[in-house]
Amino acid sequence: MAGPGAGIWRGALKPHPAGAAGSHRAAAQDATALQVRVFSAADRIALDSSTKAVVIADLGCAQGMATALLIRSSVESIRTRSPHIPIHVVHNDVLQNDWAGLYEALRREESYLRVREGPITPMTAACSFYQLVMPPGVLNLGLSFAALQWLERPGPASAGTALFFDQLAGAEALEMAEQAHQDWSRFLALRAIELAPGGCLVLVMMGRHPNGSATGHTLWAAIRAIAEELVLEGRI
Ligand SMILES: C[S@@+](CC[C@H](N)C(=O)[O-])C[C@H]1O[C@@H](n2cnc3c(N)ncnc32)[C@H](O)[C@@H]1O
């Protein structure tokens, strides 16, 4: 599992002219620690005679920008080992997500849907990842990028203008930490039900290093200051 802020990576990989295997090898050479985790998780998916299909999920996908090329590389990795095994890619986000934006991205040249050979089925699971997203025991590789900081409920109503967990103190900070702990435990318990034997999760989330400040501390402080200024000016 990648640690907090392990690198929100966008689009560093390009399809390789040598095709799927070349692309995977080239990507692996240039890979960041995060990419290496995803590639090695994809490489470890068991593809023996009992494997009927491979399921990859992107939990909290939005329009799939952060994961597009990671998923493509994972699909290419699977295809080099098994040209015809059906691959299902489950895009999960809440019902009100911009699903049209996701489908538009899937039509692009660099989409995993352009990988040749066997069937690749994109699927959407329009529901919260705080419930079961897919049937038990089917998930081979679960990815989630910058989504797990969204808890199931908004933070404490008494939090004033705080926008981010590290802007809380005292009782509010404790309440939020307890909620985060419960949500995180529930997320893991649900994924444990969904994972196939040998399945793997690669998760990147905001958090607080035990010896340092939270991911995005400075940015969120600036956003809060601007929002407070806009309130003072009566603009929001
Ligand atoms: C900051 S965006 C990150 C999107 C994408 N993974 C990326 O890195 O570009 C967080 C996404 O998580 C989704 N999200 C928040 N809570 C969720 C939940 N309970 N279940 C599923 N998706 C959720 C949001 O709708 C949003 O699209």
The ligand as an SDF file (V2000), in Angstrom:
LIG
                    3D

 27 29  0  0  0  0  0  0  0  0999 V2000
  -10.1040   14.0490   -5.4830 C   0  0  0  0  0  0  0  0  0  0  0  0
  -11.1160   12.9950   -6.4590 S   0  0  0  0  0  0  0  0  0  0  0  0
   -9.9040   11.8630   -7.0880 C   0  0  0  0  0  0  0  0  0  0  0  0
  -10.3680   11.2410   -8.3650 C   0  0  0  0  0  0  0  0  0  0  0  0
   -9.3620   10.3370   -9.0630 C   0  0  0  0  0  0  0  0  0  0  0  0
   -9.1090    9.1060   -8.3220 N   0  0  0  0  0  0  0  0  0  0  0  0
   -8.0780   11.0820   -9.3400 C   0  0  0  0  0  0  0  0  0  0  0  0
   -7.0800   10.8310   -8.6580 O   0  0  0  0  0  0  0  0  0  0  0  0
   -8.0930   11.9190  -10.2470 O   0  0  0  0  0  0  0  0  0  0  0  0
  -11.9940   12.0070   -5.2410 C   0  0  0  0  0  0  0  0  0  0  0  0
  -13.0930   11.1790   -5.8590 C   0  0  0  0  0  0  0  0  0  0  0  0
  -13.5870   10.2870   -4.8530 O   0  0  0  0  0  0  0  0  0  0  0  0
  -14.9820   10.1850   -5.0280 C   0  0  0  0  0  0  0  0  0  0  0  0
  -15.5940    9.7080   -3.7950 N   0  0  0  0  0  0  0  0  0  0  0  0
  -15.7320   10.3740   -2.6110 C   0  0  0  0  0  0  0  0  0  0  0  0
  -16.3620    9.6130   -1.7170 N   0  0  0  0  0  0  0  0  0  0  0  0
  -16.6570    8.4380   -2.3270 C   0  0  0  0  0  0  0  0  0  0  0  0
  -17.3190    7.2660   -1.9170 C   0  0  0  0  0  0  0  0  0  0  0  0
  -17.8010    7.1300   -0.6680 N   0  0  0  0  0  0  0  0  0  0  0  0
  -17.4410    6.2500   -2.7990 N   0  0  0  0  0  0  0  0  0  0  0  0
  -16.9430    6.3590   -4.0550 C   0  0  0  0  0  0  0  0  0  0  0  0
  -16.2960    7.4730   -4.5110 N   0  0  0  0  0  0  0  0  0  0  0  0
  -16.1570    8.4950   -3.6550 C   0  0  0  0  0  0  0  0  0  0  0  0
  -15.4020   11.6040   -5.3690 C   0  0  0  0  0  0  0  0  0  0  0  0
  -16.6920   11.6290   -5.9530 O   0  0  0  0  0  0  0  0  0  0  0  0
  -14.2780   12.0190   -6.3210 C   0  0  0  0  0  0  0  0  0  0  0  0
  -14.5850   11.7100   -7.6530 O   0  0  0  0  0  0  0  0  0  0  0  0
  1  2  1  0
  2  3  1  0
  2 10  1  0
  3  4  1  0
  4  5  1  0
  5  6  1  0
  5  7  1  0
  7  8  2  0
  7  9  1  0
 10 11  1  0
 11 12  1  0
 11 26  1  0
 12 13  1  0
 13 14  1  0
 13 24  1  0
 14 15  1  0
 14 23  1  0
 15 16  2  0
 16 17  1  0
 17 18  1  0
 17 23  2  0
 18 19  1  0
 18 20  2  0
 20 21  1  0
 21 22  2  0
 22 23  1  0
 24 25  1  0
 24 26  1  0
 26 27  1  0
M  CHG  2   2   1   9  -1
M  END
$$$$
